[in-house]
Amino acid sequence: MQPSTLSTILLAAVLATAPLRAADLVAVEQAYPGISFSLPVAITPFPGRTDAFFVVEKGDPDPAGKGSFLGGKIQLVEGLKSGQPTKRAVFQLQVKEGKFEAGGECGLLGLAVHPNVEKNGQVFVYYSLKINGKLHQRVSRFLVSKEKPFKIDADSEQPLLTQADPASNHNGGDLHFGPDGYLYFSCGDGGAGGDAFNTAGFINKGFHAAVYRIDVDKRPGNLAPNPHASVPVDAKGEAFYAVPADNPFVKATTHRGQPLDPKSVRTETWATGLRNAWRFSFDPKTGACFTGDVGQNLYEEIDILTAGGDYGWSEIEGNHVYNKKDASAKQAPAKLAPASAYVAPIYEYDRKVGSSVTGGVFCRSERIPAIRDAYVFGDYASGRLLAIKEQDGKWTGEVIAKDMTIAGFGHDPVNGDVLFVTLSGQLKRLAPKK
């Protein structure tokens, strides 16, 4: 039976006034057609410039084969305002101690450029290497070459810390300068599964399962780090960084109810209890720090990180109690975690949506009103891109697009568009759907 003219008009009116979902308004497109990368994992801003940014490549497969990798590269994408952007390799890691490692989740994983780089020429990277056959994760400082055009001197390395790593996954590897000018970096729980190395509940077992905050400028009044095998020192016995005096665990004598020797505490710790904070970022508008924390078997989560926050791993996965004996909840549903001292995530999703979160960035661009003021992130395994917004203290979200192997997010400095890279070598942007 044919619908009446009146019912057709009413249906059309309803459809016309129904709010469009963000997915109906957001498109994924090549950011700069013709430019691609080798295993890109991060997008890093260039302080003081609005026509350029960096892309971190985790490692070039060695043409000689045998599963080895050449040192990771940093590419400078510039000329954005010209309409004809280009990329140029400005750094290739050359490991002088041990051997670079880029298999699996290892590699050159992060870059942070000092806010005052034009004067002090300092950049910082996070990478994986093997020393005497044993895996380590390292944070190092490099200097910009005095030659023109811009280039990072591969021979200028000064390691800040080199942490032995018992497994090749869960390496963290992100690093950023915060609004306070301090350097923040993330380390995973040591890898394997289920907190196998029992690091997540501790702040005195080295650099694991946390986001750390250090002072690379050694400002007056800040502190020397506690001695540790991971922290190299100079001829005077001094570390190459300081610990901000207001770091939350500087005076800690207990953690999770257990007594601590204050001399053993990693006072660099800023936020703890994180399984693998894969990509965190500071919202340029509010300064708040957001991260994706990769789940075990059931839930992925988004957290707002705060000084001294404990996010509960491995007692909590997302909003749920983590049961090592029943990690996949095959015997019983995962129980909701009771209110506790642990900081709850602002958002979680289960395996119907994805299984490996990639933390994102806030969208402040005017070009897509549907996701303006939303935190946009992805899932590496399912390829889903999501946007979440806060209203009346509650965060809700929706899937807005899809693309595979999403590894890192950033911004187009020209217009604020959300950019992301995929391990397939692509640099994409979120754009208004035409």
C-alpha positions in Angstrom: 0.0 0.0 0.0 1.4 3.4 -1.0 1.8 5.9 1.9 -0.4 8.9 1.9 1.0 12.3 0.8 0.6 13.6 4.4 2.4 10.7 6.0 5.3 11.1 3.5 5.5 14.8 4.3 5.5 14.1 8.1 8.2 11.5 7.7 10.4 13.8 5.7 9.9 16.5 8.3 11.0 14.2 11.1 14.1 13.1 9.2 14.9 16.7 8.4 14.8 17.8 12.1 16.4 14.6 13.6 20.0 15.4 14.7 22.7 14.0 12.6 25.2 11.7 14.2 28.8 12.8 14.0 29.5 9.8 11.8 27.2 11.4 9.2 29.3 14.5 9.2 32.9 13.3 9.5 35.1 12.0 6.7 38.6 10.5 6.7 40.9 11.7 3.9 44.6 11.8 3.0 46.1 14.8 4.8 48.7 15.5 2.2 48.3 13.3 -0.9 51.6 12.0 -2.2 53.3 12.0 1.2 53.7 8.6 3.0 55.8 7.2 5.8 57.5 4.0 7.0 55.8 2.7 10.1 54.8 6.1 11.5 53.7 6.1 15.2 53.6 9.7 16.4 52.9 13.3 15.3 54.8 16.0 17.2 54.4 19.8 17.0 57.3 22.1 16.1 57.2 24.8 18.8 56.9 28.3 17.4 56.0 27.2 13.9 52.5 27.0 12.3 53.7 25.6 9.0 55.4 22.4 10.1 55.3 19.4 12.3 57.2 16.1 12.8 56.3 12.5 12.2 58.1 9.7 14.0 58.9 6.5 12.1 59.5 3.6 14.5 62.1 1.8 12.3 63.1 1.1 8.7 63.3 -2.6 7.9 66.9 -3.4 7.1 67.3 -4.2 3.3 69.7 -6.9 4.3 66.7 -8.7 5.9 67.0 -11.2 8.8 64.2 -9.3 10.6 66.5 -6.5 11.7 65.7 -2.7 11.6 67.7 0.4 10.8 67.4 3.1 13.4 64.0 5.0 13.4 63.7 8.3 11.6 62.1 11.7 12.3 60.5 13.3 9.3 59.8 17.1 9.1 56.7 17.9 7.2 56.8 21.6 6.2 55.5 24.2 3.8 52.0 23.5 4.9 50.8 27.0 4.0 52.2 26.9 0.5 49.8 24.2 -0.6 52.7 22.0 -1.6 54.0 20.5 1.6 57.1 18.3 1.6 58.7 15.8 4.0 62.4 15.7 4.8 64.3 13.3 7.1 65.9 15.4 9.8 67.1 12.5 12.1 68.0 8.8 11.9 68.8 7.1 15.2 72.3 5.6 15.3 72.6 3.5 18.4 76.2 3.4 19.6 75.7 1.2 22.7 74.0 -2.1 22.0 71.6 -2.6 19.1 68.4 -0.8 18.0 65.2 -2.9 18.4 62.1 -2.2 16.4 60.3 -5.6 16.3 56.7 -5.8 17.7 55.9 -2.9 19.9 59.5 -1.7 20.1 61.3 1.0 18.1 61.6 4.8 18.0 58.4 5.5 19.8 58.2 9.2 20.7 59.6 12.7 20.2 59.3 15.8 22.3 60.8 19.1 21.1 61.8 21.5 23.9 59.5 24.6 23.9 62.7 26.7 23.8 64.3 24.7 21.0 65.2 27.8 19.1 67.6 28.8 21.9 68.7 25.6 23.5 68.4 23.2 20.5 67.2 20.3 22.6 64.9 17.5 21.5 64.1 14.2 23.4 63.3 10.8 22.1 62.1 7.5 23.5 63.4 4.3 21.9 64.1 0.5 22.4 67.5 -1.1 22.3 69.2 -4.3 23.3 72.3 -4.1 25.5 74.2 -7.4 25.8 71.2 -9.1 24.3 68.7 -7.7 26.9 65.9 -5.3 26.0 65.9 -1.8 27.4 63.8 1.3 26.9 65.6 4.6 26.8 64.9 8.4 27.0 67.6 10.5 25.4 68.4 14.1 24.7 69.7 15.2 21.3 70.8 18.6 20.0 69.8 20.4 16.9 72.7 20.8 14.4 74.0 24.3 13.8 73.9 23.5 10.1 71.0 24.8 8.0 68.4 23.6 7.2 67.0 22.2 10.4 68.6 18.8 11.4 69.0 16.9 14.6 72.6 15.8 15.3 72.6 12.0 15.7 76.0 12.1 17.4 74.8 14.4 20.2 73.0 11.8 22.3 72.9 12.0 26.0 70.8 9.2 27.6 68.6 10.4 30.6 67.5 6.9 31.6 67.8 3.4 30.3 65.3 1.0 31.9 65.7 -2.8 31.5 62.5 -4.3 30.1 61.5 -7.9 30.7 59.2 -8.2 27.6 58.9 -6.6 24.3 55.3 -5.3 24.6 53.8 -2.5 26.8 56.5 0.0 26.3 54.6 3.3 26.6 57.0 5.5 24.7 55.1 8.7 24.4 56.6 11.9 25.7 55.5 15.6 25.7 56.3 18.8 27.3 53.4 19.9 29.6 52.1 23.4 30.0 54.4 23.8 33.0 57.5 23.2 30.8 58.4 19.9 32.3 58.9 16.7 30.3 56.4 13.9 30.7 56.8 10.4 29.4 55.0 7.1 29.7 56.3 3.6 30.5 54.3 0.3 30.3 54.1 -2.4 33.0 56.9 -4.5 31.6 54.8 -6.5 29.2 53.6 -10.1 28.8 50.1 -10.1 30.2 48.2 -9.7 33.5 51.0 -7.6 35.1 53.2 -10.7 34.9 56.2 -8.9 36.4 54.3 -7.4 39.3 55.3 -3.8 38.6 52.0 -2.0 38.4 51.3 -1.6 42.1 54.7 -0.1 42.9 56.5 3.2 42.6 59.9 1.8 43.7 60.6 -0.9 41.1 62.1 1.3 38.4 60.3 3.0 35.5 57.1 1.0 34.9 53.3 1.3 34.6 53.2 5.1 35.0 53.6 8.5 33.5 56.7 10.4 34.7 57.5 14.1 35.0 61.1 15.4 35.0 62.9 18.8 34.8 65.4 18.7 31.9 66.4 22.3 32.6 67.4 21.7 36.3 65.5 24.7 37.6 66.6 26.1 41.0 64.9 24.4 43.9 64.3 21.1 42.1 65.7 17.8 43.3 68.2 15.2 42.3 66.5 11.8 41.5 67.1 8.9 43.8 70.0 6.7 42.6 69.0 3.9 40.3 70.8 1.6 37.8 68.6 3.1 35.1 69.7 6.6 35.7 73.2 7.5 34.3 75.3 10.3 36.0 78.0 12.6 34.9 81.6 12.9 36.2 80.2 14.7 39.3 77.8 11.9 40.1 74.8 14.0 39.0 71.9 12.9 36.8 71.2 14.7 33.6 67.8 15.9 34.8 66.1 17.0 38.1 62.8 16.1 39.8 60.3 18.8 40.2 60.0 19.6 43.9 56.2 19.4 43.7 56.0 16.0 42.1 53.4 14.0 44.0 55.5 11.2 45.4 58.6 13.2 46.4 57.8 12.6 50.1 56.0 9.3 49.8 56.6 6.8 52.6 53.7 4.4 51.6 52.0 3.3 48.4 48.8 1.2 48.2 49.0 0.7 51.9 52.6 -0.7 51.9 55.5 1.1 53.6 58.3 2.4 51.4 61.9 3.4 51.9 61.8 7.0 50.6 65.3 6.6 49.1 63.9 3.8 46.8 60.9 5.8 45.4 61.0 6.8 41.8 60.1 10.4 42.6 59.8 11.1 38.9 56.4 9.3 39.1 53.5 11.6 38.3 50.5 9.2 37.6 50.7 5.5 38.3 48.7 2.2 37.9 48.6 2.3 34.1 49.0 -0.8 32.1 50.3 0.8 28.9 49.5 4.4 28.3 49.7 4.3 24.5 49.5 8.0 23.5 48.7 10.8 25.9 48.2 14.5 25.2 47.6 17.8 26.9 44.5 19.7 25.8 45.9 23.1 24.6 42.8 24.9 25.8 42.6 23.5 29.4 46.0 21.9 30.0 44.3 18.7 31.1 46.2 15.5 30.3 44.2 12.6 28.6 45.5 9.1 27.8 44.3 5.9 26.4 45.3 2.9 28.6 45.4 -0.4 26.7 43.3 -3.1 28.5 44.0 -6.7 29.1 41.2 -8.9 27.8 37.9 -7.1 28.4 38.0 -3.3 28.5 39.9 -0.3 27.0 39.9 3.0 28.8 40.4 6.7 28.6 41.7 8.5 31.6 42.3 12.1 32.7 45.7 12.0 34.4 46.3 14.1 37.5 49.3 14.5 39.8 49.4 11.5 42.2 46.5 9.7 40.5 46.5 5.9 40.8 44.5 4.3 38.0 44.3 0.9 39.5 46.1 -1.6 37.2 46.4 -4.5 37.8 43.6 -4.6 40.4 41.2 -2.7 38.1 40.7 -3.0 34.3 38.5 -0.1 33.1 35.7 0.2 35.6 35.9 -3.5 36.6 37.7 -5.7 39.0 40.6 -7.5 37.2 40.6 -11.3 38.0 43.9 -12.9 37.1 42.4 -16.3 37.5 39.6 -15.5 35.1 41.1 -12.7 33.0 38.7 -13.3 30.1 35.6 -13.5 32.3 34.8 -17.0 31.0 33.7 -18.2 34.4 31.9 -15.2 35.7 31.1 -11.6 34.5 33.7 -9.0 35.5 32.5 -7.2 38.6 32.2 -3.5 38.7 34.9 -2.0 40.9 33.8 -0.5 44.2 34.5 3.2 44.9 38.1 3.4 46.0 41.2 5.5 46.1 41.8 4.5 42.4 40.9 7.0 39.8 38.1 5.7 37.6 38.4 6.2 33.8 36.1 8.7 32.2 35.2 6.3 29.4 35.6 2.6 28.7 34.6 0.3 25.9 34.5 -3.5 25.5 35.6 -6.0 22.9 32.5 -5.3 20.7 34.1 -1.9 19.9 37.8 -2.7 19.9 40.8 -4.2 21.8 43.7 -1.8 21.7 43.1 1.8 22.4 45.3 4.5 20.8 45.0 7.7 22.9 44.1 10.8 20.9 43.7 14.6 21.1 41.0 17.2 21.6 39.4 18.6 18.5 39.2 22.4 18.7 38.8 23.0 15.0 35.8 25.0 13.8 35.5 22.9 10.6 33.5 20.0 12.0 31.1 21.4 14.6 29.9 17.8 15.5 33.2 16.9 17.1 34.4 20.4 18.2 35.4 20.2 21.9 35.4 16.4 21.7 38.3 14.1 22.6 39.0 12.0 19.5 40.8 8.7 19.7 41.1 5.4 18.0 41.4 1.6 18.4 44.4 0.1 16.7 42.8 -3.4 16.3 39.3 -2.6 15.2 40.1 0.6 13.3 37.3 2.5 14.9 37.7 6.3 15.5 35.6 7.6 18.5 34.7 11.0 19.8 33.7 11.6 23.4 32.2 14.7 25.1 31.5 15.7 28.6 28.0 16.9 29.6 26.9 17.4 33.2 30.0 15.5 34.4 29.4 12.4 32.2 31.4 11.4 29.2 29.5 9.9 26.3 30.8 9.0 22.9 30.2 7.5 19.5 32.1 5.9 16.6 32.7 8.6 14.0 34.8 6.8 11.3 37.1 3.9 10.7 40.6 3.3 9.5 43.1 0.6 10.4 46.3 0.4 12.4 45.8 3.8 14.0 49.0 4.5 15.9 49.1 8.2 16.9 47.3 11.5 16.7 48.2 15.2 16.4 47.0 18.5 14.9 47.4 20.4 11.7 49.0 23.6 12.9 47.4 25.6 10.1 43.7 25.0 11.0 43.6 22.7 14.0 42.3 19.7 12.2 42.8 16.3 13.9 45.5 14.3 12.1 46.4 10.7 12.7 49.0 8.2 11.4 48.6 4.5 10.6 51.3 1.8 10.6 50.4 1.3 6.9 52.3 4.5 6.3 49.4 6.9 5.9 48.9 10.4 7.4 45.2 11.1 7.5 42.9 13.9 8.7 39.3 14.2 9.9 37.4 16.5 7.6 33.8 17.6 7.0 31.9 15.0 4.9 31.1 16.4 1.5 
